[in-house]
Amino acid sequence: MREGIHPAYGPVVFRDRAANYAFLTRSTMTSEKTIEWGDGRTYPVVDVEISDVSHPFYTGTARVLDTAGRVERFERRYGKKG
């Protein structure tokens, strides 16, 4: 790798505020906020709105939408054109 053209790559804590869950990984993201991790070290923390812990697809709480039923219900309610 050429020196000076790549962003710094280091440990960062990503915190999912919705699920009260955090994980330590390596990233090029930076933050002014810091958090003390379980190993006693202080790492930059990036707050995210959703992660695999709170996303409906991964938690199994995703709803399947019946689009055909919705169209039929709309047509019954407001009538078909034509």
C-alpha positions as CSV (number, residue, x, y, z in Angstrom):
1,M,0.0,0.0,0.0
2,R,1.2,3.5,-0.7
3,E,1.7,5.6,2.3
4,G,-0.5,8.6,3.1
5,I,-3.5,7.8,0.8
6,H,-5.5,5.4,3.0
7,P,-7.6,6.4,6.0
8,A,-6.5,5.1,9.4
9,Y,-7.8,1.6,10.1
10,G,-8.3,0.7,13.8
11,P,-10.5,-0.6,16.5
12,V,-14.0,1.0,16.8
13,V,-17.0,0.2,18.9
14,F,-20.4,0.2,17.1
15,R,-23.3,0.7,19.4
16,D,-26.9,-0.1,18.5
17,R,-29.0,2.3,20.7
18,A,-32.3,0.6,19.9
19,A,-31.2,-2.8,21.2
20,N,-28.7,-1.7,23.8
21,Y,-26.0,-3.7,22.1
22,A,-22.4,-2.9,21.2
23,F,-19.6,-4.7,19.4
24,L,-15.9,-4.1,18.8
25,T,-14.5,-4.4,15.3
26,R,-12.0,-2.6,13.1
27,S,-13.0,0.1,10.8
28,T,-11.9,3.4,9.1
29,M,-14.8,5.3,10.7
30,T,-13.9,7.8,13.4
31,S,-15.8,9.5,16.2
32,E,-15.2,12.2,18.8
33,K,-17.1,10.1,21.4
34,T,-15.3,7.3,23.2
35,I,-16.3,4.4,25.4
36,E,-14.4,2.2,27.8
37,W,-14.6,-1.4,26.7
38,G,-14.5,-4.6,28.8
39,D,-10.7,-4.9,28.3
40,G,-10.2,-1.6,30.1
41,R,-9.1,0.3,27.0
42,T,-10.9,3.3,25.5
43,Y,-12.2,3.2,21.9
44,P,-14.0,5.6,19.7
45,V,-17.8,4.7,19.6
46,V,-20.1,5.1,16.6
47,D,-23.9,5.1,17.3
48,V,-26.0,3.3,14.7
49,E,-29.8,3.2,14.4
50,I,-30.1,-0.5,13.6
51,S,-27.9,-3.6,13.5
52,D,-28.3,-7.4,13.1
53,V,-29.6,-7.6,16.7
54,S,-32.5,-5.2,16.1
55,H,-33.3,-5.5,12.4
56,P,-36.6,-7.4,11.7
57,F,-35.0,-9.5,9.0
58,Y,-32.4,-11.0,11.3
59,T,-34.7,-11.2,14.4
60,G,-37.4,-13.1,12.6
61,T,-40.1,-10.5,13.2
62,A,-40.4,-9.3,9.6
63,R,-43.9,-9.0,8.3
64,V,-44.7,-10.3,4.9
65,L,-47.0,-7.9,3.0
66,D,-49.8,-9.3,0.9
67,T,-49.7,-6.8,-2.0
68,A,-52.4,-8.6,-4.0
69,G,-54.8,-8.4,-1.1
70,R,-54.0,-4.7,-0.6
71,V,-54.7,-4.0,-4.3
72,E,-58.0,-5.9,-4.2
73,R,-59.1,-4.1,-1.0
74,F,-58.3,-0.8,-2.6
75,E,-60.3,-1.7,-5.7
76,R,-63.2,-2.8,-3.5
77,R,-63.1,0.4,-1.4
78,Y,-62.7,2.9,-4.3
79,G,-63.9,1.0,-7.3
80,K,-62.1,0.0,-10.5
81,K,-61.5,2.5,-13.2
82,G,-62.6,1.6,-16.7
